[in-house]
Amino acid sequence: MTSAPFPDDWQRALVVAAHPDDIEYGLAAAVAVWTAAGKEVHYLLATRGEAGIAGLAPAEAGPLREQEERRSAAVVGVTEVEFLDHRDGVLVADLQLRSDLAGAVRRHRPDLVVTLHGGDTWTLPGVTPGALNSPDHRALTRSVLDAVADAANEWIFPDLAGEPWSGVRYVAVQAVEDPPPHVVDVTAGVEAAVASLTEHRRYLEALSEDPVADQARRQIDMATLTEDGDRRVGFRLYWG
């Protein structure tokens, strides 16, 4: 299968993730390319990632990680970052999460909604042992797919604020398969993506003793660099 180019007939994107740093592990390279081309990109985070740093209490980690996320978003041209305040680590694909996400879609009114891989594993089907995906990621991706339709329907959540929004053209889920169905050439966005991930300094310092900049470049290389030396971020698309 040959990958198709990512569509360009949209102007405003809402990128939805479970935690601060999720977007920066590769997807931010595509965001950098989009904003450089004049696209408007907003971020929506379901949690503040307050359970994500060993040895740092959630009351301290949450505000710190929010600050890191806002700085990292600014590096790739994103000025609007919203947090939904769900608890880190215990996201559930329930009606409350769907309602909150649908409300955000109504507020931001995107043409494109982007979210991360929500499958059971990060590894390809058939690979065993597999690397398990986070339960928060699994819950969020399914809820995002449902919430796009919810945002357009006046009756599913009748008490939801905002006018129904049916303007989403595409929903893009970051793909792990190789080759992915659709790709963004992120050659021009790699350095910005590395700088963006580097802003999660305290988080990365807790993961490894390696210099933060080295960790960030290694992760972006893993996420974007192909065997042929190309740079890409892959997606699977759905109609909005």
C-alpha positions as a LaTeX table, in Angstrom:
\begin{tabular}{lrrr}
\hline
Residue & $x$ (\AA) & $y$ (\AA) & $z$ (\AA) \\
\hline
Met1 & 0.00 & 0.00 & 0.00 \\
Thr2 & 1.23 & 3.47 & $-0.88$ \\
Ser3 & 0.57 & 6.29 & 1.57 \\
Ala4 & $-1.56$ & 9.18 & 0.35 \\
Pro5 & $-0.77$ & 12.80 & 1.19 \\
Phe6 & $-2.67$ & 14.28 & 4.10 \\
Pro7 & $-5.52$ & 16.51 & 2.84 \\
Asp8 & $-5.01$ & 20.26 & 2.84 \\
Asp9 & $-8.62$ & 21.47 & 2.50 \\
Trp10 & $-9.01$ & 22.61 & 6.11 \\
Gln11 & $-8.01$ & 25.71 & 8.08 \\
Arg12 & $-8.52$ & 25.07 & 11.83 \\
Ala13 & $-7.48$ & 21.91 & 13.68 \\
Leu14 & $-8.18$ & 20.75 & 17.21 \\
Val15 & $-5.52$ & 18.31 & 18.44 \\
Val16 & $-6.81$ & 16.22 & 21.37 \\
Ala17 & $-4.55$ & 14.28 & 23.72 \\
Ala18 & $-4.78$ & 12.66 & 27.14 \\
His19 & $-1.67$ & 14.17 & 28.72 \\
Pro20 & 0.90 & 16.92 & 28.40 \\
Asp21 & 3.81 & 15.55 & 26.28 \\
Asp22 & 1.60 & 13.15 & 24.23 \\
Ile23 & 1.47 & 15.50 & 21.24 \\
Glu24 & 5.18 & 16.27 & 21.48 \\
Tyr25 & 6.24 & 12.67 & 20.90 \\
Gly26 & 6.15 & 13.10 & 17.11 \\
Leu27 & 2.81 & 14.65 & 16.24 \\
Ala28 & 4.12 & 18.15 & 17.01 \\
Ala29 & 6.31 & 17.88 & 13.91 \\
Ala30 & 3.14 & 17.85 & 11.79 \\
Val31 & 1.71 & 20.71 & 13.84 \\
Ala32 & 4.84 & 22.77 & 13.14 \\
Val33 & 4.42 & 22.18 & 9.41 \\
Trp34 & 0.75 & 23.11 & 9.52 \\
Thr35 & 1.18 & 26.33 & 11.47 \\
Ala36 & 4.09 & 27.39 & 9.26 \\
Ala37 & 1.70 & 27.01 & 6.31 \\
Gly38 & $-0.83$ & 29.35 & 7.95 \\
Lys39 & $-3.12$ & 26.77 & 9.52 \\
Glu40 & $-4.66$ & 27.47 & 12.93 \\
Val41 & $-4.09$ & 24.71 & 15.47 \\
His42 & $-5.54$ & 24.46 & 19.00 \\
Tyr43 & $-4.66$ & 21.87 & 21.67 \\
Leu44 & $-7.10$ & 20.13 & 24.01 \\
Leu45 & $-5.74$ & 18.05 & 26.91 \\
Ala46 & $-8.04$ & 15.75 & 28.85 \\
Thr47 & $-5.79$ & 15.79 & 31.94 \\
Arg48 & $-2.89$ & 17.78 & 33.33 \\
Gly49 & $-0.69$ & 14.67 & 33.58 \\
Glu50 & $-0.44$ & 15.09 & 37.32 \\
Ala51 & 0.29 & 11.40 & 37.94 \\
Gly52 & 3.11 & 11.29 & 35.40 \\
Ile53 & 6.27 & 12.18 & 37.36 \\
Ala54 & 7.60 & 9.67 & 39.89 \\
Gly55 & 8.42 & 11.29 & 43.22 \\
Leu56 & 6.50 & 14.49 & 42.49 \\
Ala57 & 3.07 & 14.80 & 44.10 \\
Pro58 & 0.12 & 15.44 & 41.76 \\
Ala59 & $-0.57$ & 18.82 & 43.37 \\
Glu60 & 2.88 & 19.96 & 42.24 \\
Ala61 & 3.14 & 17.99 & 39.03 \\
Gly62 & $-0.17$ & 19.15 & 37.51 \\
Pro63 & 0.60 & 22.89 & 37.39 \\
Leu64 & 4.20 & 22.22 & 36.33 \\
Arg65 & 3.16 & 19.98 & 33.46 \\
Glu66 & 0.54 & 22.48 & 32.33 \\
Gln67 & 3.24 & 25.14 & 32.10 \\
Glu68 & 5.52 & 22.80 & 30.18 \\
Glu69 & 2.70 & 22.00 & 27.75 \\
Arg70 & 1.90 & 25.65 & 27.10 \\
Arg71 & 5.57 & 26.40 & 26.40 \\
Ser72 & 5.94 & 23.40 & 24.11 \\
Ala73 & 2.78 & 24.34 & 22.20 \\
Ala74 & 4.09 & 27.88 & 21.64 \\
Val75 & 7.27 & 26.49 & 20.05 \\
Val76 & 5.24 & 24.99 & 17.19 \\
Gly77 & 2.92 & 27.97 & 16.73 \\
Val78 & $-0.01$ & 26.93 & 18.93 \\
Thr79 & $-1.41$ & 29.74 & 21.08 \\
Glu80 & $-4.61$ & 28.17 & 22.43 \\
Val81 & $-4.31$ & 25.27 & 24.89 \\
Glu82 & $-7.30$ & 24.05 & 26.90 \\
Phe83 & $-7.39$ & 21.51 & 29.74 \\
Leu84 & $-10.51$ & 19.51 & 30.68 \\
Asp85 & $-9.34$ & 18.59 & 34.21 \\
His86 & $-10.09$ & 14.88 & 34.11 \\
Arg87 & $-7.92$ & 12.83 & 36.48 \\
Asp88 & $-4.71$ & 11.50 & 35.05 \\
Gly89 & $-4.48$ & 7.72 & 34.78 \\
Val90 & $-8.16$ & 6.94 & 35.21 \\
Leu91 & $-9.82$ & 8.26 & 32.05 \\
Val92 & $-12.93$ & 6.29 & 31.20 \\
Ala93 & $-14.70$ & 6.23 & 27.85 \\
Asp94 & $-18.00$ & 7.26 & 29.40 \\
Leu95 & $-20.74$ & 9.81 & 28.71 \\
Gln96 & $-19.05$ & 12.49 & 30.82 \\
Leu97 & $-15.86$ & 12.38 & 28.77 \\
Arg98 & $-17.83$ & 12.33 & 25.52 \\
Ser99 & $-19.87$ & 15.33 & 26.65 \\
Asp100 & $-16.78$ & 17.29 & 27.68 \\
Leu101 & $-15.07$ & 16.56 & 24.39 \\
Ala102 & $-18.19$ & 17.43 & 22.38 \\
Gly103 & $-18.42$ & 20.73 & 24.23 \\
Ala104 & $-14.82$ & 21.48 & 23.33 \\
Val105 & $-15.46$ & 20.71 & 19.67 \\
Arg106 & $-18.33$ & 23.21 & 19.77 \\
Arg107 & $-16.12$ & 25.86 & 21.40 \\
His108 & $-13.18$ & 25.47 & 19.02 \\
Arg109 & $-15.22$ & 24.77 & 15.86 \\
Pro110 & $-12.49$ & 22.92 & 13.94 \\
Asp111 & $-12.48$ & 21.64 & 10.38 \\
Leu112 & $-10.07$ & 18.89 & 11.42 \\
Val113 & $-9.89$ & 16.94 & 14.69 \\
Val114 & $-6.64$ & 15.09 & 15.37 \\
Thr115 & $-5.93$ & 12.58 & 18.12 \\
Leu116 & $-3.38$ & 9.94 & 18.96 \\
His117 & $-3.26$ & 6.20 & 18.52 \\
Gly118 & $-5.74$ & 4.49 & 20.83 \\
Gly119 & $-5.18$ & 0.82 & 20.06 \\
Asp120 & $-4.36$ & $-1.79$ & 22.68 \\
Thr121 & $-0.65$ & $-1.79$ & 21.82 \\
Trp122 & 1.97 & 0.45 & 20.21 \\
Thr123 & 3.24 & $-2.52$ & 18.24 \\
Leu124 & 1.87 & $-3.82$ & 14.96 \\
Pro125 & $-0.84$ & $-6.51$ & 14.94 \\
Gly126 & 0.66 & $-9.96$ & 15.29 \\
Val127 & 3.80 & $-8.77$ & 17.08 \\
Thr128 & 4.17 & $-10.51$ & 20.43 \\
Pro129 & 4.97 & $-9.61$ & 23.11 \\
Gly130 & 3.38 & $-6.27$ & 22.37 \\
Ala131 & 4.00 & $-2.89$ & 24.01 \\
Leu132 & 0.77 & $-1.98$ & 25.79 \\
Asn133 & $-0.78$ & 1.42 & 25.18 \\
Ser134 & $-1.92$ & 3.59 & 28.09 \\
Pro135 & $-5.51$ & 3.04 & 29.29 \\
Asp136 & $-6.00$ & 6.82 & 29.10 \\
His137 & $-5.02$ & 6.79 & 25.43 \\
Arg138 & $-7.36$ & 3.93 & 24.67 \\
Ala139 & $-10.28$ & 5.64 & 26.41 \\
Leu140 & $-9.63$ & 9.03 & 24.86 \\
Thr141 & $-9.33$ & 8.02 & 21.22 \\
Arg142 & $-12.65$ & 6.15 & 21.20 \\
Ser143 & $-14.33$ & 9.05 & 22.97 \\
Val144 & $-12.94$ & 11.60 & 20.50 \\
Leu145 & $-14.34$ & 9.62 & 17.57 \\
Asp146 & $-17.77$ & 9.57 & 19.21 \\
Ala147 & $-17.67$ & 13.19 & 20.42 \\
Val148 & $-17.28$ & 14.63 & 16.93 \\
Ala149 & $-20.73$ & 13.32 & 16.04 \\
Asp150 & $-22.07$ & 14.30 & 19.46 \\
Ala151 & $-21.00$ & 17.91 & 18.91 \\
Ala152 & $-23.16$ & 18.11 & 15.80 \\
Asn153 & $-26.28$ & 16.63 & 17.39 \\
Glu154 & $-28.55$ & 18.89 & 19.43 \\
Trp155 & $-30.31$ & 16.00 & 21.21 \\
Ile156 & $-27.57$ & 13.64 & 22.48 \\
Phe157 & $-26.42$ & 16.08 & 25.16 \\
Pro158 & $-29.29$ & 18.59 & 25.23 \\
Asp159 & $-27.82$ & 20.60 & 28.12 \\
Leu160 & $-24.46$ & 21.04 & 26.41 \\
Ala161 & $-23.51$ & 24.68 & 25.89 \\
Gly162 & $-22.79$ & 26.10 & 22.46 \\
Glu163 & $-24.36$ & 25.77 & 19.08 \\
Pro164 & $-24.08$ & 22.33 & 17.45 \\
Trp165 & $-21.02$ & 22.14 & 15.22 \\
Ser166 & $-21.11$ & 19.94 & 12.11 \\
Gly167 & $-18.13$ & 21.54 & 10.38 \\
Val168 & $-15.56$ & 18.81 & 11.06 \\
Arg169 & $-14.42$ & 17.53 & 7.65 \\
Tyr170 & $-11.93$ & 14.95 & 8.89 \\
Val171 & $-10.96$ & 13.10 & 12.04 \\
Ala172 & $-7.30$ & 12.02 & 11.94 \\
Val173 & $-5.91$ & 9.35 & 14.26 \\
Gln174 & $-2.15$ & 9.01 & 14.44 \\
Ala175 & $-1.23$ & 5.70 & 12.79 \\
Val176 & 1.32 & 3.12 & 13.90 \\
Glu177 & 1.05 & 0.87 & 10.84 \\
Asp178 & 3.77 & 0.97 & 8.18 \\
Pro179 & 3.09 & 2.36 & 5.71 \\
Pro180 & 0.36 & 4.57 & 7.18 \\
Pro181 & $-2.70$ & 5.40 & 5.05 \\
His182 & $-1.97$ & 9.15 & 4.99 \\
Val183 & 1.25 & 11.03 & 5.70 \\
Val184 & 2.47 & 14.53 & 6.43 \\
Asp185 & 6.00 & 15.26 & 5.24 \\
Val186 & 7.49 & 16.75 & 8.41 \\
Thr187 & 11.03 & 17.39 & 7.19 \\
Ala188 & 10.59 & 21.10 & 7.83 \\
Gly189 & 9.10 & 20.52 & 11.27 \\
Val190 & 11.68 & 18.24 & 12.89 \\
Glu191 & 13.78 & 20.87 & 14.64 \\
Ala192 & 10.71 & 22.62 & 16.01 \\
Ala193 & 9.40 & 19.26 & 17.23 \\
Val194 & 12.65 & 18.53 & 19.05 \\
Ala195 & 12.57 & 21.97 & 20.68 \\
Ser196 & 8.91 & 21.46 & 21.60 \\
Leu197 & 9.54 & 18.14 & 23.35 \\
Thr198 & 12.56 & 19.64 & 25.11 \\
Glu199 & 10.20 & 22.02 & 26.91 \\
His200 & 8.96 & 19.03 & 28.93 \\
Arg201 & 12.21 & 19.27 & 30.85 \\
Arg202 & 11.11 & 18.16 & 34.31 \\
Tyr203 & 9.15 & 15.25 & 32.89 \\
Leu204 & 12.08 & 14.03 & 30.78 \\
Glu205 & 14.58 & 14.49 & 33.61 \\
Ala206 & 12.51 & 12.04 & 35.64 \\
Leu207 & 12.63 & 9.45 & 32.86 \\
Ser208 & 16.35 & 9.32 & 32.22 \\
Glu209 & 19.71 & 10.72 & 33.23 \\
Asp210 & 20.47 & 11.41 & 29.56 \\
Pro211 & 20.49 & 15.09 & 28.60 \\
Val212 & 16.98 & 16.32 & 27.86 \\
Ala213 & 17.91 & 17.55 & 24.38 \\
Asp214 & 19.35 & 14.13 & 23.51 \\
Gln215 & 16.23 & 12.37 & 24.74 \\
Ala216 & 14.01 & 14.70 & 22.71 \\
Arg217 & 15.95 & 14.22 & 19.47 \\
Arg218 & 16.01 & 10.46 & 19.93 \\
Gln219 & 12.24 & 10.33 & 20.43 \\
Ile220 & 11.52 & 12.54 & 17.42 \\
Asp221 & 13.82 & 10.43 & 15.26 \\
Met222 & 11.99 & 7.29 & 16.39 \\
Ala223 & 8.62 & 8.84 & 15.62 \\
Thr224 & 9.37 & 10.45 & 12.26 \\
Leu225 & 12.43 & 8.97 & 10.56 \\
Thr226 & 11.85 & 6.24 & 7.96 \\
Glu227 & 14.29 & 3.61 & 6.70 \\
Asp228 & 14.65 & 5.66 & 3.51 \\
Gly229 & 15.66 & 8.75 & 5.45 \\
Asp230 & 12.37 & 10.56 & 4.94 \\
Arg231 & 10.54 & 12.33 & 7.74 \\
Arg232 & 6.84 & 11.71 & 8.13 \\
Val233 & 3.95 & 11.47 & 10.56 \\
Gly234 & 1.23 & 9.02 & 9.59 \\
Phe235 & $-2.52$ & 9.09 & 10.10 \\
Arg236 & $-5.70$ & 7.12 & 9.50 \\
Leu237 & $-8.55$ & 9.40 & 8.41 \\
Tyr238 & $-12.28$ & 9.29 & 9.01 \\
Trp239 & $-15.03$ & 11.55 & 7.72 \\
Gly240 & $-16.24$ & 14.05 & 10.30 \\
\hline
\end{tabular}
